[in-house]
Amino acid sequence: MNKDALIKLTEIRRNIAARAINKYNEKVDKGEFNKYFEAQGIAPRKIDMPGGASGRNLSPQDQAALDWAKSNPNDPRAVRIRLKLGM
């Protein structure tokens, strides 16, 4: 697979995940999972939308890997690093 195909597949995967999270959060808002939360003895909670590396703090090791990936965009390992970090 080439770089463009990997990027497109990643975008598709993110869009599917975002739709699933939004759908779940809407059902939590409507109270559709209240019986489940009561049975589990936990408060209703939503799922946070993944924000990629920019939306969270990275460990020093992850930040170093991301910096390397950004400086070596044509290396196949860079694509794997970015995908693993949610970029």
N, C-alpha and C positions, 0 to 999 in steps of 0.2 A: 504494500500500500504506500502511496506517496503522501507527502505532507498535507496536501489539500484534502485528500480523502479522510485522513485522520482528523483534521480540523472539523470537517463537515460532520463526521460521525460523532465527535465530541459535542458539537452544537446540538445535534439531534438528541443525544443522551441527556444533555442538560435541560433541553426543552421538555422532554418527557418527565424528567424528575421534577421540574418546576410545576408542571401541571398536576402531578400526583400530590405534591406537597400542598399546593393551593386548594385542591379538592378536599384533602383531609382537613386542612385548617378551617375551611368553610363549614364542614360537617361538625367540627368541634364547636365553632361559633353557634351553630344551630342547635346544639345539644344532642346530636344524634349518637354520641358515644358516652353520654352521661352514665348509663347503666354499667358500661364497661369500667369507667373510671371509679364509680362507686364500688363495684365488686372488687376492684384491685386496691381500694383504699387510698387512692391517689387523687390529687386535684387535676381537673382537666388541663391539658397543656397542648400547645401547638408545637409544630416542628419549625425550627428556624430554617430559613432559606440559606443554603450554602452560598457564601459570598466569595469563594475562592480565596486565594492568599491575601488579597487586599482587604478582605472582611474579617480577618483574624490575625492573631499574633503567631508568627512562625517561630519554631525553635531555631537556634543559631545554625544548626546543621541543615534544616530545611531551607533557611534563608540563603545559606551559602550555595546549596544545590540549585535554588531558583536563580540566583545571580549567575551561576555558571551556565544554566540553561538559556538564560536571556542573552548571554554573550556568545553562545554557540548554537544558534537556532537551527542550523542545518544538520546537526548531529542527531541521529535517531534516539539517543539516550535523552536528549533535551526534551523531546516530545513526551517520552515516558515520565520524566520528572514533572513536567507541567501538568500532565493528566493526573498523576498521583496527588499533586498538591491542589488540584481543583482549578487549574488555570485554563 
